[in-house]
Each structure stands twice: as C-alpha cells, then as structure tokens.
Amino acid sequence: MIPSLMRLGIENVLKIICEKIIIKNIQIDNKHNKFNGIIEQLHIKAENIIFNKIYISNINIFVKDLVLRFAFDKKFLINNCYAVVHLKLTTDNINKTLLNDKRKKLKNSIESFISKSFQRVEIINKSIRFISSDASSDKNIYYTLQHNKNSISLVNNINQEKLSLLNDNNIIVNNLFFYDSYIELELSPKIILN
C-alpha cells in the first residue's frame, strides 16, 4: 500500500514540475515495503519531457537514500540529495529548445558566439553544425561540447573558443556522449524540493 501511494505522489510531483512528461516506470525499493521517511532506492524512467522549456527525449533517474521530511503545512521537503540522471537529447529536442521563445537569450548568445543567425542544428560526426537562416552564409564550422565538473561549453573546432552553456554548482556533469543524431548526458544534480 505505501509504495503505491509513494509512486502516486512521485507521479504527481513530476507532472507538476514538468510541462509535459510520459512516465514509463517508477520503481521504489524499501526493505519490508515500510516507509519511515527514507526511500532507499528510486528509479524513474520517462520520455517526451518538457522541463523548464528544455525538450528531452528520454530520461532515467536513480536516487539512493532519499530523505523526505514533512513540514507543518503538510508539504514534504527534500534537501541535500543527489540523483544520477541519464538523459537523451535528440537533434529535434535541441532544435525545439533553442527555437522556443523562452530560450531566446540562449539562442542569441549562441548566434553572437558563432557570428551568424541559425534556423536549426544538426549533429554530424560527433559535432554540432548550425544551419544558417541566410542561404548565402553557409560557413561549415563545426562545434563540439566539452564538460568539466559543473559546466558544459560549446567549443569551436577550429579556434577552440568556448561559450558556456551550463555553469551550475548544484549540477555535476559526469559524462557527455555524442552519437549520430543525439547527445547523451549523465548528470548528478542536487535535488531540493521545498
């Protein structure tokens, strides 16, 4: 009974914080199916997600030793918990994110960095190519993504100039992989829910 109620609660929270989400599976592992404020292991699989105007193809979230505290106003709180998140961003996801009006500032920063406006992005040979809005300006300059502990940067393959796309002390970037038409990220974000 308790795991089903927890599953329902987790589904509701995900549907509140995401503009769109299709939840494929939620697995909760607790010894003896008892809940004492700690979820020993939580695994969430979802697809077709829009979170904070970022389009994500699919996501796997793993959390261990998640501690829930209840406040006086009957809300629950999560503090200082890290998850391991695997997410897949297709070319279509990236284009929808960059062309969304709420991400106009990011698109403008990229256009300023690459010195041209673009109408879409392609992933070719483990690189990103920005397809120009202006047919006459078709410079084939390719870019890659580099990451370190808390950041992801767009890097010009020719001159190695960098533009920071993500810089957040609450997110650890573990891995970033390029494939033919998508990018996979492995992140460890800090979870805070108040």
C-alpha positions, 0 to 999 in steps of 0.5 A: 500500500505505501509504495503505491501511494509513494509512486502516486505522489512521485507521479504527481510531483513530476507532472507538476514540475514538468510541462509535459512528461510520459512516465514509463516506470517508477520503481521504489525499493524499501526493505519490508515495503515500510516507509519511515521517511527514507526511500532507499532506492528510486528509479524513474524512467520517462520520455517526451519531457518538457522541463523548464522549456528544455525538450528531452527525449528520454530520461532515467533517474536513480536516487539512493537514500532519499530523505523526505521530511514533512513540514507543518503545512503538510508539504514534504521537503527534500534537501541535500540529495543527489540523483544520477540522471541519464538523459537523451537529447535528440537533434529535434529536442535541441532544435525545439529548445533553442527555437522556443521563445523562452530560450531566446537569450540562449539562442542569441548568445549562441548566434553572437558566439558563432557570428551568424543567425541559425534556423536549426542544428544538426549533429554530424560526426560527433559535432554540432553544425548550425544551419544558417537562416541566410542561404548565402552564409553557409560557413561549415564550422563545426562545434563540439561540447566539452564538460568539466565538473559543473559546466558544459561549453560549446567549443569551436573546432577550429579556434577552440573558443568556448561559450558556456552553456551550463555553469551550475554548482548544484549540477555535476556533469559526469559524462557527455556522449555524442552519437549520430543524431543525439547527445547523451548526458549523465548528470548528478544534480542536487535535488531540493524540493521545498 
